[in-house]
Amino acid sequence: MAESLVRAVDTRGEAAMWLLSERLPDWELAVVVVSELHSAIEAFWHGIDPAHPLHHLPSSVPARQGLKAVYGAVDRLVGSLARRFSDATIVTFAAHGMGPNNSDVPGMLLLPELLYRRSFGRPLLREPSSWLKAADGVPLLDPDESWSRTIASALGERQSLSKLAHKISRRLFRPFSASAKKAATTSVGPSYRISIGCLQRSISHIGLP
């Protein structure tokens, strides 16, 4: 993963160089966003933070090396732009700092589960027994397992929820006649499509395809 992210940063730098020097050379303000650092830190943070619950794993060593390699690639990107556009004022910044991700479990697991239980009166998530027996309370996957398959087996009603999303989508549009639907394409249509997209993305957070 680190090697792929380094290549991505290098490619991003080449694209930015072409864009600013050849495609749009008369620019006055340019913004180059490097998103690879975000992906790298999410995956490799356990190699940096001694307090991370996975820091003791053998993967922490290559994780630390990989994260440093991605930072090195970003440094090369900034340096190449600074050399190429020496008359420009270059500012580098991060929108916010990075660190342990403490939001996924409450936001993407517990909240949907609580909403489901409140709506249907029964649990959706059925945690595998191996999770309950995990050392230090941190469940790890076996080499032949994947998170997608594990979550799919824990969420037994995922297909019924997918059908629920489609039913809600149809009901949203049912009041419109054929002519109203045509008008909605340029008026309220996009808003409804955005709502449906948000609904489908929200449901996908709890393991739906």
Backbone as CSV, one residue per row, in Angstrom:
resi,resn,N_x,N_y,N_z,CA_x,CA_y,CA_z,C_x,C_y,C_z
1,MET,0.819,-1.200,0.000,0.000,0.000,0.000,0.858,1.256,0.000
2,ALA,1.910,1.243,0.796,2.792,2.410,0.853,3.437,2.668,-0.508
3,GLU,3.867,1.602,-1.166,4.477,1.770,-2.488,3.479,2.372,-3.469
4,SER,2.237,1.935,-3.405,1.211,2.480,-4.298,0.950,3.952,-3.989
5,LEU,0.922,4.306,-2.719,0.684,5.698,-2.350,1.841,6.594,-2.766
6,VAL,3.059,6.086,-2.655,4.217,6.870,-3.112,4.120,7.121,-4.617
7,ARG,3.765,6.081,-5.372,3.599,6.267,-6.820,2.485,7.262,-7.106
8,ALA,1.423,7.208,-6.311,0.308,8.135,-6.520,0.734,9.577,-6.275
9,VAL,1.532,9.805,-5.229,2.017,11.158,-4.954,2.914,11.635,-6.089
10,ASP,3.801,10.775,-6.568,4.677,11.159,-7.674,3.858,11.485,-8.921
11,THR,2.834,10.692,-9.187,1.972,10.952,-10.342,1.204,12.254,-10.164
12,ARG,0.739,12.503,-8.947,0.044,13.753,-8.666,0.971,14.945,-8.905
13,GLY,2.241,14.799,-8.506,3.192,15.877,-8.736,3.421,16.134,-10.215
14,GLU,3.510,15.059,-11.012,3.680,15.218,-12.461,2.468,15.898,-13.073
15,ALA,1.280,15.504,-12.619,0.057,16.114,-13.141,-0.021,17.591,-12.777
16,ALA,0.344,17.935,-11.542,0.318,19.336,-11.123,1.325,20.160,-11.914
17,MET,2.485,19.582,-12.146,3.513,20.291,-12.908,3.035,20.570,-14.329
18,TRP,2.430,19.568,-14.971,1.923,19.764,-16.334,0.797,20.781,-16.353
19,LEU,-0.115,20.667,-15.382,-1.268,21.551,-15.350,-0.855,23.009,-15.196
20,LEU,0.110,23.259,-14.318,0.475,24.636,-13.997,1.504,25.222,-14.956
21,SER,2.265,24.369,-15.612,3.302,24.897,-16.506,2.908,24.851,-17.974
22,GLU,2.020,23.926,-18.365,1.664,23.782,-19.775,0.183,24.037,-20.038
23,ARG,-0.669,23.385,-19.270,-2.104,23.473,-19.556,-2.674,24.827,-19.188
24,LEU,-2.363,25.333,-18.013,-2.879,26.626,-17.545,-1.730,27.472,-17.005
25,PRO,-0.836,27.901,-17.876,0.372,28.595,-17.391,0.116,30.004,-16.858
26,ASP,-1.060,30.573,-17.098,-1.341,31.945,-16.666,-2.077,32.000,-15.330
27,TRP,-1.921,31.001,-14.527,-2.633,30.957,-13.251,-2.101,32.013,-12.286
28,GLU,-2.971,32.473,-11.404,-2.584,33.408,-10.353,-2.648,32.749,-8.974
29,LEU,-3.561,31.788,-8.811,-3.666,31.041,-7.565,-3.853,29.573,-7.916
30,ALA,-3.026,28.728,-7.360,-3.114,27.288,-7.619,-3.180,26.554,-6.290
31,VAL,-4.026,25.539,-6.232,-4.163,24.718,-5.034,-3.951,23.265,-5.436
32,VAL,-2.971,22.631,-4.835,-2.693,21.219,-5.080,-2.997,20.461,-3.792
33,VAL,-3.960,19.574,-3.863,-4.372,18.806,-2.680,-3.756,17.412,-2.763
34,VAL,-3.029,17.036,-1.745,-2.390,15.714,-1.683,-3.149,14.879,-0.655
35,SER,-3.983,13.988,-1.125,-4.837,13.209,-0.221,-4.176,11.912,0.237
36,GLU,-3.060,11.551,-0.367,-2.434,10.274,-0.029,-1.979,10.198,1.432
37,LEU,-1.628,11.340,1.998,-1.214,11.332,3.403,-2.340,10.864,4.315
38,HIS,-3.545,11.271,4.003,-4.692,10.864,4.818,-4.836,9.342,4.792
39,SER,-4.779,8.780,3.594,-4.906,7.324,3.465,-3.767,6.609,4.175
40,ALA,-2.564,7.149,4.048,-1.406,6.514,4.662,-1.496,6.540,6.179
41,ILE,-1.894,7.658,6.739,-1.945,7.757,8.190,-3.025,6.853,8.764
42,GLU,-4.166,6.746,8.063,-5.219,5.859,8.560,-4.725,4.412,8.641
43,ALA,-3.952,3.988,7.648,-3.509,2.594,7.618,-2.243,2.347,8.418
44,PHE,-1.381,3.343,8.529,-0.042,3.131,9.099,0.170,3.777,10.459
45,TRP,-0.875,4.375,11.029,-0.682,5.106,12.278,-0.177,4.207,13.405
46,HIS,-0.528,2.945,13.363,-0.097,2.052,14.451,1.413,1.857,14.458
47,GLY,2.089,2.204,13.360,3.537,2.134,13.331,4.203,3.342,13.955
48,ILE,3.423,4.399,14.220,3.958,5.641,14.764,3.614,5.817,16.233
49,ASP,2.386,5.472,16.574,1.865,5.759,17.905,2.070,4.561,18.831
50,PRO,2.925,4.680,19.853,3.147,3.551,20.778,1.893,3.168,21.553
51,ALA,0.943,4.081,21.689,-0.278,3.791,22.438,-1.340,3.101,21.580
52,HIS,-1.077,2.949,20.298,-2.063,2.312,19.412,-2.192,0.842,19.787
53,PRO,-3.425,0.299,19.821,-3.602,-1.103,20.232,-2.945,-2.117,19.302
54,LEU,-2.557,-1.711,18.091,-1.898,-2.624,17.156,-0.401,-2.348,17.033
55,HIS,0.120,-1.481,17.887,1.530,-1.103,17.757,2.463,-2.284,17.994
56,HIS,2.019,-3.271,18.760,2.886,-4.406,19.085,2.976,-5.420,17.948
57,LEU,2.162,-5.272,16.925,2.162,-6.240,15.829,3.399,-6.067,14.948
58,PRO,3.843,-7.142,14.277,5.002,-7.032,13.382,4.791,-6.016,12.251
59,SER,3.541,-5.773,11.872,3.283,-4.847,10.759,3.584,-3.401,11.126
60,SER,3.812,-3.109,12.403,4.065,-1.720,12.779,5.382,-1.212,12.209
61,VAL,6.351,-2.083,12.027,7.643,-1.659,11.484,7.509,-1.206,10.027
62,PRO,6.982,-2.052,9.120,6.789,-1.561,7.749,5.771,-0.429,7.665
63,ALA,4.825,-0.379,8.611,3.858,0.724,8.595,4.568,2.049,8.824
64,ARG,5.475,2.069,9.791,6.232,3.291,10.066,7.095,3.666,8.863
65,GLN,7.759,2.684,8.273,8.594,2.950,7.103,7.752,3.455,5.935
66,GLY,6.576,2.849,5.765,5.700,3.267,4.670,5.208,4.687,4.831
67,LEU,4.850,5.050,6.061,4.364,6.406,6.295,5.467,7.430,6.039
68,LYS,6.689,7.114,6.469,7.804,8.021,6.217,8.075,8.150,4.722
69,ALA,7.891,7.054,3.966,8.108,7.100,2.528,7.086,7.999,1.843
70,VAL,5.833,7.948,2.307,4.802,8.800,1.714,5.094,10.265,2.022
71,TYR,5.519,10.547,3.259,5.891,11.921,3.595,7.067,12.384,2.741
72,GLY,8.014,11.474,2.476,9.134,11.831,1.610,8.679,12.173,0.207
73,ALA,7.686,11.422,-0.305,7.170,11.705,-1.644,6.489,13.072,-1.685
74,VAL,5.757,13.408,-0.630,5.115,14.724,-0.572,6.172,15.825,-0.513
75,ASP,7.244,15.584,0.205,8.324,16.561,0.272,8.941,16.774,-1.117
76,ARG,9.095,15.690,-1.870,9.614,15.829,-3.242,8.655,16.634,-4.111
77,LEU,7.368,16.379,-3.946,6.365,17.110,-4.732,6.460,18.606,-4.467
78,VAL,6.502,18.990,-3.196,6.579,20.412,-2.846,7.882,21.013,-3.362
79,GLY,8.970,20.251,-3.214,10.261,20.763,-3.681,10.299,20.984,-5.176
80,SER,9.713,20.067,-5.939,9.724,20.214,-7.398,8.899,21.417,-7.832
81,LEU,7.762,21.641,-7.175,6.954,22.816,-7.509,7.681,24.103,-7.129
82,ALA,8.371,24.090,-5.990,9.090,25.294,-5.558,10.217,25.631,-6.522
83,ARG,10.902,24.612,-7.018,11.988,24.860,-7.974,11.442,25.330,-9.320
84,ARG,10.354,24.740,-9.768,9.803,25.090,-11.081,9.182,26.479,-11.071
85,PHE,8.535,26.852,-9.988,7.861,28.146,-9.912,8.512,28.969,-8.792
86,SER,9.753,29.314,-9.025,10.551,29.998,-7.995,10.049,31.409,-7.701
87,ASP,9.269,31.992,-8.611,8.764,33.346,-8.390,7.427,33.334,-7.658
88,ALA,6.894,32.165,-7.344,5.602,32.071,-6.664,5.796,31.940,-5.155
89,THR,4.838,32.436,-4.433,4.817,32.242,-2.980,4.096,30.934,-2.693
90,ILE,4.790,30.005,-2.088,4.236,28.671,-1.853,3.953,28.481,-0.367
91,VAL,2.761,28.085,-0.070,2.334,27.836,1.304,1.889,26.390,1.401
92,THR,2.433,25.654,2.355,2.004,24.274,2.584,1.318,24.204,3.947
93,PHE,0.210,23.492,3.992,-0.508,23.389,5.267,-1.386,22.130,5.247
94,ALA,-1.754,21.698,6.432,-2.716,20.621,6.610,-3.969,21.227,7.222
95,ALA,-5.125,20.826,6.682,-6.381,21.392,7.162,-6.605,21.073,8.633
96,HIS,-6.178,19.921,9.058,-6.271,19.536,10.461,-5.230,18.457,10.715
97,GLY,-4.913,18.255,11.955,-3.921,17.240,12.273,-4.501,15.844,12.143
98,MET,-3.638,14.862,12.175,-4.062,13.471,12.113,-3.650,12.756,13.387
99,GLY,-4.371,11.719,13.705,-4.078,10.958,14.909,-4.991,9.756,14.978
100,PRO,-5.177,9.215,16.149,-6.046,8.032,16.272,-7.459,8.325,15.790
101,ASN,-8.049,7.376,15.086,-9.417,7.515,14.593,-10.376,6.951,15.636
102,ASN,-11.016,7.830,16.368,-11.950,7.418,17.415,-13.406,7.621,17.017
103,SER,-13.665,7.845,15.728,-15.025,8.175,15.300,-15.723,7.042,14.550
104,ASP,-14.974,6.115,13.947,-15.618,5.107,13.110,-16.544,4.198,13.901
105,VAL,-16.100,3.726,15.041,-16.933,2.788,15.807,-18.228,3.443,16.266
106,PRO,-18.181,4.622,16.920,-19.454,5.230,17.329,-20.277,5.745,16.154
107,GLY,-19.621,6.290,15.123,-20.356,6.912,14.025,-20.849,5.947,12.974
108,MET,-20.070,4.901,12.680,-20.404,4.000,11.581,-20.906,2.644,12.048
109,LEU,-20.792,2.350,13.343,-21.274,1.068,13.850,-22.336,1.249,14.925
110,LEU,-21.994,1.947,16.004,-22.921,2.037,17.127,-24.164,2.855,16.790
111,LEU,-24.008,4.011,16.135,-25.164,4.842,15.821,-26.145,4.124,14.889
112,PRO,-25.697,3.556,13.750,-26.645,2.814,12.917,-27.304,1.656,13.658
113,GLU,-26.523,0.969,14.515,-27.091,-0.155,15.255,-28.181,0.317,16.221
114,LEU,-27.927,1.428,16.930,-28.930,1.955,17.855,-30.173,2.418,17.115
115,LEU,-30.004,3.064,15.959,-31.157,3.502,15.172,-31.959,2.305,14.674
116,TYR,-31.257,1.264,14.270,-31.947,0.062,13.802,-32.746,-0.572,14.941
117,ARG,-32.138,-0.688,16.107,-32.831,-1.311,17.234,-34.031,-0.476,17.663
118,ARG,-33.893,0.839,17.601,-35.013,1.704,17.972,-36.153,1.558,16.972
119,SER,-35.819,1.384,15.699,-36.848,1.313,14.664,-37.507,-0.060,14.587
120,PHE,-36.730,-1.128,14.760,-37.258,-2.473,14.518,-37.332,-3.334,15.777
121,GLY,-36.798,-2.834,16.893,-36.929,-3.553,18.132,-36.093,-4.811,18.244
122,ARG,-35.076,-4.929,17.445,-34.208,-6.105,17.507,-32.816,-5.704,17.011
123,PRO,-31.791,-6.437,17.396,-30.425,-6.088,16.954,-30.181,-6.496,15.515
124,LEU,-29.285,-5.794,14.871,-28.844,-6.150,13.521,-27.478,-6.813,13.579
125,LEU,-26.566,-6.229,14.334,-25.205,-6.754,14.421,-25.161,-7.971,15.336
126,ARG,-24.554,-9.024,14.847,-24.323,-10.219,15.654,-22.818,-10.450,15.686
127,GLU,-22.180,-9.953,16.728,-20.721,-10.011,16.774,-20.252,-11.460,16.887
128,PRO,-19.257,-11.837,16.094,-18.706,-13.189,16.181,-18.127,-13.457,17.569
129,SER,-18.182,-14.685,17.985,-17.659,-15.032,19.309,-16.170,-14.736,19.421
130,SER,-15.460,-14.812,18.286,-14.023,-14.534,18.319,-13.740,-13.094,18.717
131,TRP,-14.659,-12.172,18.399,-14.470,-10.780,18.796,-14.513,-10.651,20.315
132,LEU,-15.415,-11.389,20.931,-15.574,-11.296,22.378,-14.387,-11.909,23.117
133,LYS,-13.709,-12.846,22.463,-12.582,-13.521,23.096,-11.238,-12.913,22.707
134,ALA,-11.259,-11.844,21.936,-10.020,-11.268,21.428,-9.152,-10.739,22.559
135,ALA,-7.872,-10.960,22.433,-6.929,-10.450,23.430,-6.936,-8.926,23.418
136,ASP,-6.926,-8.336,24.600,-6.934,-6.883,24.758,-8.175,-6.234,24.175
137,GLY,-9.196,-7.032,23.856,-10.424,-6.480,23.303,-10.302,-6.000,21.872
138,VAL,-9.232,-6.369,21.170,-9.011,-5.932,19.786,-9.145,-7.140,18.867
139,PRO,-10.235,-7.254,18.121,-10.394,-8.406,17.221,-9.477,-8.291,16.011
140,LEU,-8.788,-9.360,15.695,-7.912,-9.411,14.531,-8.407,-10.498,13.587
141,LEU,-8.177,-10.312,12.307,-8.606,-11.275,11.307,-7.533,-12.327,11.078
142,ASP,-7.984,-13.528,10.785,-7.056,-14.559,10.354,-6.555,-14.238,8.950
143,PRO,-5.432,-14.828,8.529,-4.871,-14.503,7.209,-5.834,-14.742,6.050
144,ASP,-6.760,-15.711,6.188,-7.671,-16.017,5.091,-9.012,-15.286,5.216
145,GLU,-9.118,-14.355,6.159,-10.356,-13.609,6.361,-10.237,-12.201,5.785
146,SER,-11.383,-11.598,5.536,-11.439,-10.191,5.119,-12.539,-9.507,5.911
147,TRP,-12.386,-8.198,6.114,-13.378,-7.473,6.894,-14.734,-7.507,6.212
148,SER,-14.772,-7.412,4.873,-16.054,-7.359,4.172,-16.861,-8.629,4.411
149,ARG,-16.205,-9.791,4.323,-16.926,-11.043,4.550,-17.329,-11.191,6.012
150,THR,-16.454,-10.760,6.920,-16.771,-10.872,8.339,-17.961,-9.994,8.708
151,ILE,-17.965,-8.762,8.225,-19.074,-7.860,8.522,-20.352,-8.359,7.872
152,ALA,-20.234,-8.902,6.649,-21.426,-9.419,5.963,-22.079,-10.532,6.758
153,SER,-21.283,-11.405,7.337,-21.842,-12.499,8.122,-22.418,-12.001,9.442
154,ALA,-21.876,-10.903,9.968,-22.386,-10.362,11.221,-23.676,-9.583,11.034
155,LEU,-23.893,-9.082,9.808,-25.110,-8.327,9.506,-26.032,-9.209,8.693
156,GLY,-26.837,-9.988,9.352,-27.652,-10.976,8.662,-28.752,-10.396,7.811
157,GLU,-29.193,-9.158,8.076,-30.327,-8.604,7.361,-29.896,-7.555,6.347
158,ARG,-28.709,-7.671,5.848,-28.189,-6.637,4.938,-28.976,-6.564,3.638
159,GLN,-29.418,-7.717,3.100,-30.180,-7.692,1.855,-31.540,-7.038,2.052
160,SER,-32.199,-7.316,3.186,-33.499,-6.702,3.430,-33.366,-5.192,3.585
161,LEU,-32.259,-4.733,4.161,-32.039,-3.294,4.281,-31.799,-2.664,2.916
162,SER,-31.113,-3.376,2.040,-30.898,-2.870,0.689,-32.234,-2.698,-0.026
163,LYS,-33.132,-3.668,0.133,-34.453,-3.554,-0.473,-35.225,-2.387,0.133
164,LEU,-35.027,-2.165,1.434,-35.694,-1.049,2.097,-35.281,0.281,1.474
165,ALA,-34.008,0.422,1.152,-33.535,1.662,0.532,-34.222,1.895,-0.798
166,HIS,-34.388,0.830,-1.607,-35.053,0.979,-2.900,-36.532,1.316,-2.728
167,LYS,-37.198,0.734,-1.725,-38.599,1.048,-1.484,-38.773,2.517,-1.114
168,ILE,-37.884,3.011,-0.256,-37.958,4.416,0.126,-37.732,5.311,-1.082
169,SER,-36.806,4.916,-1.946,-36.534,5.706,-3.147,-37.777,5.787,-4.024
170,ARG,-38.457,4.654,-4.215,-39.652,4.652,-5.062,-40.757,5.493,-4.448
171,ARG,-40.909,5.442,-3.129,-41.965,6.223,-2.495,-41.702,7.717,-2.583
172,LEU,-40.437,8.093,-2.573,-40.121,9.510,-2.706,-40.592,10.061,-4.036
173,PHE,-40.504,9.258,-5.090,-40.843,9.727,-6.431,-42.264,9.389,-6.842
174,ARG,-42.977,8.564,-6.078,-44.308,8.127,-6.474,-45.286,9.276,-6.674
175,PRO,-45.267,10.349,-5.851,-46.255,11.417,-6.037,-46.123,12.167,-7.355
176,PHE,-45.004,12.044,-8.031,-44.800,12.811,-9.246,-45.462,12.132,-10.434
177,SER,-46.179,12.908,-11.229,-46.689,12.392,-12.496,-45.554,12.390,-13.500
178,ALA,-45.820,11.904,-14.702,-44.765,11.857,-15.719,-44.264,13.255,-16.052
179,SER,-45.207,14.223,-16.160,-44.788,15.590,-16.475,-44.043,16.222,-15.307
180,ALA,-44.475,15.902,-14.078,-43.792,16.453,-12.911,-42.383,15.903,-12.791
181,LYS,-42.215,14.622,-13.123,-40.872,14.039,-13.085,-39.957,14.734,-14.075
182,LYS,-40.515,15.056,-15.260,-39.695,15.739,-16.258,-39.273,17.110,-15.748
183,ALA,-40.198,17.822,-15.103,-39.864,19.136,-14.561,-38.887,19.017,-13.399
184,ALA,-39.000,17.936,-12.669,-38.133,17.772,-11.498,-36.683,17.600,-11.873
185,THR,-36.430,17.239,-13.139,-35.051,17.057,-13.577,-34.246,18.333,-13.408
186,THR,-34.917,19.481,-13.602,-34.218,20.758,-13.490,-34.593,21.530,-12.239
187,SER,-35.538,20.992,-11.433,-35.919,21.721,-10.222,-35.571,20.922,-8.980
188,VAL,-36.540,20.164,-8.452,-36.284,19.454,-7.203,-35.647,18.098,-7.418
189,GLY,-35.559,17.671,-8.681,-35.005,16.348,-8.957,-33.637,16.108,-8.351
190,PRO,-32.684,17.011,-8.572,-31.340,16.774,-8.011,-31.353,16.624,-6.499
191,SER,-32.214,17.402,-5.821,-32.261,17.298,-4.365,-32.734,15.923,-3.928
192,TYR,-33.746,15.409,-4.638,-34.214,14.078,-4.300,-33.132,13.051,-4.574
193,ARG,-32.420,13.219,-5.691,-31.364,12.257,-6.013,-30.260,12.314,-4.972
194,ILE,-29.944,13.510,-4.503,-28.933,13.636,-3.464,-29.403,12.957,-2.184
195,SER,-30.691,13.135,-1.834,-31.220,12.503,-0.625,-31.131,10.997,-0.714
196,ILE,-31.483,10.466,-1.896,-31.409,9.022,-2.072,-29.971,8.544,-1.991
197,GLY,-29.061,9.304,-2.588,-27.655,8.926,-2.515,-27.146,8.927,-1.089
198,CYS,-27.556,9.943,-0.304,-27.134,9.987,1.104,-27.713,8.809,1.874
199,LEU,-28.966,8.472,1.570,-29.588,7.331,2.238,-28.829,6.057,1.937
200,GLN,-28.498,5.849,0.647,-27.793,4.624,0.280,-26.405,4.582,0.880
201,ARG,-25.710,5.724,0.937,-24.382,5.752,1.540,-24.461,5.484,3.033
202,SER,-25.514,6.034,3.697,-25.659,5.797,5.131,-25.868,4.325,5.424
203,ILE,-26.706,3.686,4.604,-26.946,2.262,4.814,-25.694,1.462,4.516
204,SER,-24.917,1.891,3.536,-23.704,1.146,3.194,-22.710,1.167,4.341
205,HIS,-22.800,2.171,5.234,-21.879,2.244,6.369,-22.037,1.052,7.317
206,ILE,-23.207,0.426,7.293,-23.376,-0.711,8.197,-23.276,-2.030,7.442
207,GLY,-22.551,-2.020,6.309,-22.170,-3.264,5.671,-22.923,-3.640,4.436
208,LEU,-23.716,-2.739,3.863,-24.476,-3.091,2.657,-23.609,-2.898,1.427
209,PRO,-23.880,-3.618,0.348,-23.109,-3.419,-0.885,-23.473,-2.105,-1.544
